[in-house]
Amino acid sequence: MDYKIKKINDYKWEIEKDEKYDMRVPGIIFADRQLLDHAANEKTIDQVINVATLPGILKASYAMPDIHFGYGFPIGGVAAFDEDSGVISPGGVGFDISCGVRTLRTNLNIGDIKDRLEDIMSTLSFNIPKGVGSKGKIRLSKNQLMQLLKEGVDWAIRNGYGWEEDKYFVEENGCMAGANTDFVSSLAMDRGMDQVGTLGSGNHFLEIQVVDEIYDTGAAESLGLEKDQITIMIHSGSRGLGHQICSDYIRVMQQSVIKYGIKLADRQLACTPVSSPEGRRYYGAMACAINYAMVNRHCLAHWVRTVFERFFGKSSDKLGLGTIYDVSHNIAKIEEHNVDGKLKKVCVHRKGATRSYPPGNKDIPDRYKSIGQPVIIPGDMGRYSFILLGTEKAMSESFGSTCHGAGRLMSRTKAKKNIQGSELKKELFNKGIIVMAGSMAGLAEEAPQAYKDVSKVVDVTHYAGISKKAIRLRPLGVLKG
């Protein structure tokens, strides 16, 4: 595409609204020059432009600095649509609905585990279900699964998994409103039946990390973190259930665009009006997948606690294994935002993007009201991850959104071709990082060099003002599917 791009500042760029591409709004990309050039070379900017053509889109089609090519919408894309005149699109959420991150604190420090790290990782590897198609330890009847999909983390707590207080540190308090199992296919149900509490494969992981750098001491205190403290990060989503729901509704939406006369720049943008029967059905099914994903991470955290209890001979409570926060980065939600000076209900799509709410917001835990919502940004297994904080500027600049991770530089196929998993494992070991992986090919796909440097991505969001650096975490032990 032959588009015009204007520099707003060093970290923000505007693709001018161009009627020849049927753009209804401009595109806004948060990036430095290097990240912008990569997006242009990958033709991801074309996807930002395509999203800007959708009915009812508000303000702009946004892209975060970790942007890369995705199905329909770019990964790292944010778009908000008018609840009455706008659309909802499965491609704007992604196949792994509610893929997200939970981080636990501990009261251990690096000295407590450095000589025992390999043993801890082996024990976790043995006890955490992982890998493609993996089955969990929880066996559900169809009725139990339906209850889980409706109730979210409350279901898990009632059945003995995790702590009651955990849910207050999960987005939506662990239960997305509007979940309706009538709109979930039997195939999706079947795929989700045995996968609760499983890590999965691909870029999903469980990491033991250490607090490596503190940028905001007040925030660190609120988060319960200090230098050299051990944390655990869990990155997983809605597994086969979410994937199937997305696949099911892409087919529905392909018919909807004909029914409602919606013109698409790319058929992968298949969508339907938010307020249509099809839109309500997708939203109800998607909410089920969100609840499933939050329960999945909740149960994975429960297995982590049981492993640590056995390994250290102390209760989870005495080990300080509390939830810092759990947030999704593949999601569409009805939220209230200021649009042209008026509060408006909008459907915000975040695909590879994280909610970034400011201090005082009603939807964040009381503990964090003074600092803003924790934004958990996983990096790659050879460098860093971050905890950021939401900002007021994110509300005005990006519908309360920021980045979600490092973002791929290299396709999985190319990574497998260019990188030897066994060599990578040795390299990481020499850096003091213990890696347990289901396969060497799968490990190669997730090599650090296949990803952008997350520090650069986070710097862009920090200097653009859409999230604020608080804590840097360094990986010590990595469990991959």
Secondary structure, DSSP 8 states (H G I E B T S, - for coil): ----EEEEETTEEEE---GGGT-SS-EEEE--HHHHHHHHHTTHHHHHHHHTTSTTB-S-EEEEEEEE--SSS-EEEEEEEETTT-EE-GGGT-SSTT-EEEEEEEEEEHHHHTTTHHHHHHHHHHHS--STT---S----HHHHHHHHHHTHHHHHHTT-S-GGGGGGBGGGG--TT--GGGS-HHHHHHHTT-TT---STT-EEEEEEEEEES-HHHHHHHT--TTEEEEEEEE--HHHHHHHHHHHHHHHHHHHHHTT---SSGGG--EETTSHHHHHHHHHHHHHHHHHHHHHHHHHHHHHHHHHHHHTS-TTTTT--EEEEEESEEEEEEEEEETTEEEEEEEEEES-EE---TT-TTS-GGGTTT--EEEE---TTS-EEEEE--HHHHHHSSSEE--S--BSS-HHHHHHH--HHHHHHHHHHTT-EEE-S-HHHHHHT-GGGB--HHHHHHHHHHHTSSEEEEEEEEEEEEE-
